[in-house]
């Protein structure tokens, strides 16, 4: 039986968060638009602004948002690739960067599947060598067991054992993504971070990969952080969801609860814009995501919000609790039925 | 519109495209009524974009047989290039998937639209500019006058796609081919662009062929759907017939892969599309088909009415030896 209900998956989860982001800010200094050729003027681009997020061990979290919402910046902070300019980013209660600086444990424990799977694999290495690399680097198995472990991993992601002798160029898009997943799993991580790991694939290949990812997450007890723009993917794969808009998480909670009855008008708009069989095309949001160089006053969604009220343009709402395990950053959250 | 409902703007018959030894389209037959929107759906390699490009006669290094008749002009595949140049933009126009690369990076978007208007309507420079601003307004570009002097890279993906729509509609074509016009865009922008294309084509009474990979979006945006697999039309007809009363096993499989929000079950099909040197002679889906019978591998099933009551080429059709 593949279907698991939310209550079943909740039981083994301990409440100690594996990742904790407290008011994380990431401001990039970028050249001021329209500055003269020799000017060094810069302005701050707030890529992340007051991000609060707890990721519990063993959960699966979808980070959803449109381009420019800060998903990738958030990912870089979680992976310890960038030092946030404000706030605290903790991994197992210690600053992420500290964890990264002291030993290889963080890198072994938190594995990443990149969006451009083909680009993340060295084209001159065979698949076998690519998967063996992390095994050797993290000293997972003795040398003589390497080959056996590689074929075990290939089998785990549904690739034939003879794929080990092939090169990335000889594999299809779906197969390359499986290799990237096998490589990420090689270090026996407890956290798997995937950036749009199934986007740009045909629906049948996407379905195969999603089933694989879900079974991996459940069988190995992985904590899965999955960046996607597809709400269908999020609802299939992830227990929890965090919806981002313009550098801030505007709503989080259990995926089904949030998507059934969104409280933030942006979540509702995103939900309505997702194609649904034979539903009339939704009335789209007006306009486009504003430039992060020039954030709107008050609520950052106020320029496009269909439910905007006067005080929305004055006060910037923070992510606040809205009932059990849900939080929303809105002054006038939508009524819950 | 009712009295012209059966007037076929485009009818494609046995369109076959060879690229080297590979037959990338295999006897595609389709028809399109005036004012109607048709979705071509299928996975990559199904030949969706090839159909659109073949109709525009923009295919290179390919041998094309069959016919594609545009009402009043004859077979597009045999017209002289001179004639085609006249038709492109005026009677048929195309919106490409990636507006960022389809627009010329060295000219302002205003100039790209005005030159099109000057060429098609023979307008003077100042009249073309005026009309270009009007068109930019109608495709929902705010500050159209200011945007006239913007270069493509200064615009967002959604705005670039709006510019493409404006250029495609500049000559009021009666057939618009939109090749995955929104697949590079965010969902909220996708909804804007699809609605825009539908609104503008309906206002002009034009017909539209959408190349899509999203079945749910196809059901929302299009009157009819043609499902393609590896270069063959396997099922076509009114959207509800194809998606809710489908009889071809591939349509069923494709639909089962669509993730609806809240769905917790998903059936992943086995295998992949065979490569062209291993393509079966008969139905190309037979290598993965759960209902395949002996004759499937050797004989191509013809596209026939799915129900005895069907009459015209716009009705529900399937190509299968063992339909459901």
Contacts between the chains, C-beta under 8 A, distances in Angstrom:
chain1	res1	chain2	res2	distance
A	2	B	264	8.0
A	2	B	265	6.8
A	3	B	264	5.4
A	3	B	265	6.3
A	66	B	186	3.8
A	66	B	187	7.3
A	66	B	188	6.6
A	66	B	189	7.7
A	67	B	157	7.8
A	67	B	186	5.8
A	172	B	272	6.6
A	174	B	272	7.6
A	202	B	43	3.8
A	202	B	44	5.5
A	202	B	213	7.3
A	203	B	43	6.8
A	203	B	213	7.1
A	203	B	215	7.9
A	203	B	254	6.7
A	203	B	257	3.9
A	203	B	258	6.3
A	204	B	43	6.4
A	204	B	253	7.2
A	204	B	254	7.4
A	204	B	257	5.1
A	204	B	268	6.7
A	204	B	269	4.8
A	205	B	272	7.7
A	206	B	257	7.1
A	206	B	259	8.0
A	207	B	257	4.4
A	207	B	259	7.6
A	207	B	266	5.2
A	207	B	267	7.2
A	207	B	268	4.1
A	207	B	269	7.3
A	208	B	268	4.1
A	208	B	269	7.8
A	210	B	259	7.5
A	210	B	266	6.3
A	210	B	268	7.8
A	211	B	266	6.0
A	211	B	268	5.1
A	229	B	186	6.6
A	229	B	187	6.8
A	230	B	259	7.4
A	231	B	187	7.9
A	231	B	261	5.3
A	232	B	258	7.6
A	232	B	259	3.3
A	232	B	260	6.1
A	232	B	261	5.4
A	232	B	263	7.0
A	233	B	259	6.1
A	235	B	259	7.6
A	235	B	261	4.9
A	235	B	262	5.6
A	235	B	263	7.1
A	236	B	259	5.3
A	236	B	263	6.1
A	236	B	264	6.7
A	236	B	266	6.3
A	256	B	262	6.6
A	259	B	261	5.5
A	259	B	262	6.7
A	260	B	262	7.3
A	269	B	188	6.1
A	270	B	187	6.5
A	270	B	188	6.7
A	271	B	261	7.1
A	273	B	187	4.3
A	273	B	188	4.7
A	273	B	190	7.0
A	273	B	191	4.5
A	274	B	187	6.0
A	274	B	261	6.1
A	275	B	214	5.5
A	275	B	216	3.7
A	275	B	217	4.0
A	275	B	219	7.9
A	275	B	220	5.9
A	276	B	216	5.7
A	276	B	220	7.3
A	276	B	260	6.7
A	276	B	261	7.5
A	277	B	215	7.6
A	277	B	216	5.0
A	277	B	219	4.9
A	277	B	220	7.8
A	277	B	243	6.7
A	277	B	258	7.8
A	277	B	260	7.2
A	278	B	219	5.0
A	278	B	220	6.9
A	278	B	239	7.6
A	278	B	240	7.3
A	278	B	243	7.7
A	279	B	220	6.3
A	280	B	220	7.0
A	281	B	191	6.3
A	281	B	194	6.4
A	281	B	195	5.5
A	281	B	198	7.6
A	281	B	220	5.0
A	281	B	221	6.6
A	282	B	191	5.8
A	284	B	188	5.8
A	284	B	189	7.8
A	284	B	191	3.8
A	284	B	192	4.3
A	284	B	195	6.3
A	285	B	188	4.7
A	285	B	191	7.9
A	285	B	192	7.7
A	287	B	142	7.9
A	288	B	156	5.7
A	288	B	158	5.8
A	288	B	159	7.5
A	288	B	189	6.8
A	289	B	186	7.9
